[in-house]
Amino acid sequence: MTVVEERSSGSLEAEPASPSAAPALVSLSATTANPTRRWRVPSGIERLIGVVVLFAVWEVAARVGWLSPRTLAGPSTVLTAGWDLAREGTLGTALWASLQRVLWGLGIGVPVGTALALAASLTRAGDDLVDSNVQMLRFVPIIALQPLLILWLGIGESAKISLIVLGVAFPIYVNTYSAVRSIAPGYHELAQVVGLGRAARLRRIVLPGALPGFIVGMRMATAAAWLLLVFAEQMNASSGLGYLMIRAQTFFQSDVIVVCLVTYAVLGLASDALVRFTERRLLQWQPQR
């Protein structure tokens, strides 16, 4: 290291710096480069601590008597009730009945919503005939259609599944329709230049372009299916999670009601995770966010 100083002759000359200057500079840089770091709990553990505290307060309130068992059972009582229902097979039977209804609703509602979205977004005539009617029906509360479904289809499985189908078809339609409409016109012009036919254009441009919106619609549709299942299973049901909740309400069994609610939540999270896994597999060509 050198120090530049101006001598009396007006010329600039380099002169060796004194050895005592170097340690001060090194000490200053070391102090600024390595500030004191404070240890902090990771955010995931902080969130887990909040959940643990909530359940601990809930359990203490139930044991002390602040919460009546008829009002809200404690976590330990809920776990015991869930274990007993699972061991008896009651929970498994109800779960399978509810899962079948959701699968039927998704199996019918997803193709219907997709077909309507493609028909409305690809042609002017389809847009005029389909979109206005679907948009009008979309603003009618689905729960309000329950009495009509009972009049038309009775109180059997058809009315329950139809309610779920309606709740599934609308999110699929809206998101797929929007995705197809958002495809850049340049892709269609390029397809016309290279001479792609209607079927090839649909396979190579429309379907890949609509896939991200369709996946978003699937996530919303699965959530709607589990939400509407609660209402569907209140229509004279003799099986399913909703039937267990109604029976538990009659006998003031809050622990069984909480078990059913937790089961609904777990099934919803599992179905959403499955859709997100499918999204990562199908949309590998998209840039990672």
Long-range contacts (C-beta under 8 A, 24 or more apart in sequence): 69-254, 69-255, 70-252, 70-254, 71-254, 72-254, 72-258, 73-254, 73-255, 73-258, 77-255, 78-255, 78-258, 78-259, 78-262, 80-255, 81-253, 81-255, 81-256, 81-258, 81-259, 82-259, 82-262, 85-244, 85-256, 85-259, 90-244, 91-244, 91-259, 91-263, 93-239, 94-239, 94-240, 94-241, 94-243, 94-244, 94-260, 95-241, 95-263, 95-267, 97-239, 97-240, 97-241, 97-243, 98-229, 98-233, 98-240, 98-241, 98-242, 98-267, 99-267, 101-157, 101-160, 101-161, 101-164, 101-229, 101-232, 101-233, 101-240, 102-164, 102-225, 102-226, 102-229, 102-267, 102-271, 104-161, 104-164, 105-161, 105-163, 105-164, 105-165, 105-167, 105-168, 105-225, 105-228, 105-229, 106-164, 106-168, 106-221, 106-222, 106-225, 108-161, 108-165, 108-168, 109-164, 109-165, 109-166, 109-167, 109-168, 109-169, 109-172, 109-221, 109-225, 110-168, 110-169, 110-172, 110-218, 110-221, 112-165, 112-169, 112-172, 113-168, 113-169, 113-170, 113-171, 113-172, 113-173, 113-176, 113-217, 113-221, 114-172, 114-173, 114-176, 114-214, 116-169, 116-173, 117-172, 117-173, 117-174, 117-176, 117-177, 117-180, 117-210, 118-176, 118-180, 118-206, 118-210, 120-173, 120-177, 121-176, 121-177, 121-180, 121-181, 122-180, 122-202, 122-206, 131-177, 134-170, 134-173, 137-170, 138-170, 138-173, 138-174, 142-166, 142-167, 142-228, 143-228, 143-231, 146-231, 146-235, 150-235, 155-235, 155-236, 159-232, 159-235, 160-232, 160-233, 160-235, 160-237, 161-232, 163-228, 163-231, 163-232, 164-225, 164-228, 164-229, 164-232, 167-221, 167-224, 167-225, 167-227, 167-228, 168-221, 168-224, 168-225, 169-221, 170-224, 171-217, 171-220, 171-221, 171-224, 172-214, 172-217, 172-218, 172-221, 173-217, 174-217, 175-213, 175-214, 175-216, 175-217, 175-220, 176-210, 176-213, 176-214, 176-217, 178-213, 179-209, 179-210, 179-211, 179-212, 179-213, 179-214, 180-206, 180-209, 180-210, 180-213, 182-209, 182-213, 183-209, 183-210, 211-282, 211-283, 212-283, 212-286, 215-275, 215-278, 215-279, 215-282, 215-283, 218-275, 218-278, 219-272, 219-275, 219-276, 222-268, 222-271, 222-272, 222-275, 223-268, 223-272, 226-264, 226-267, 226-268, 226-271, 229-264, 230-264
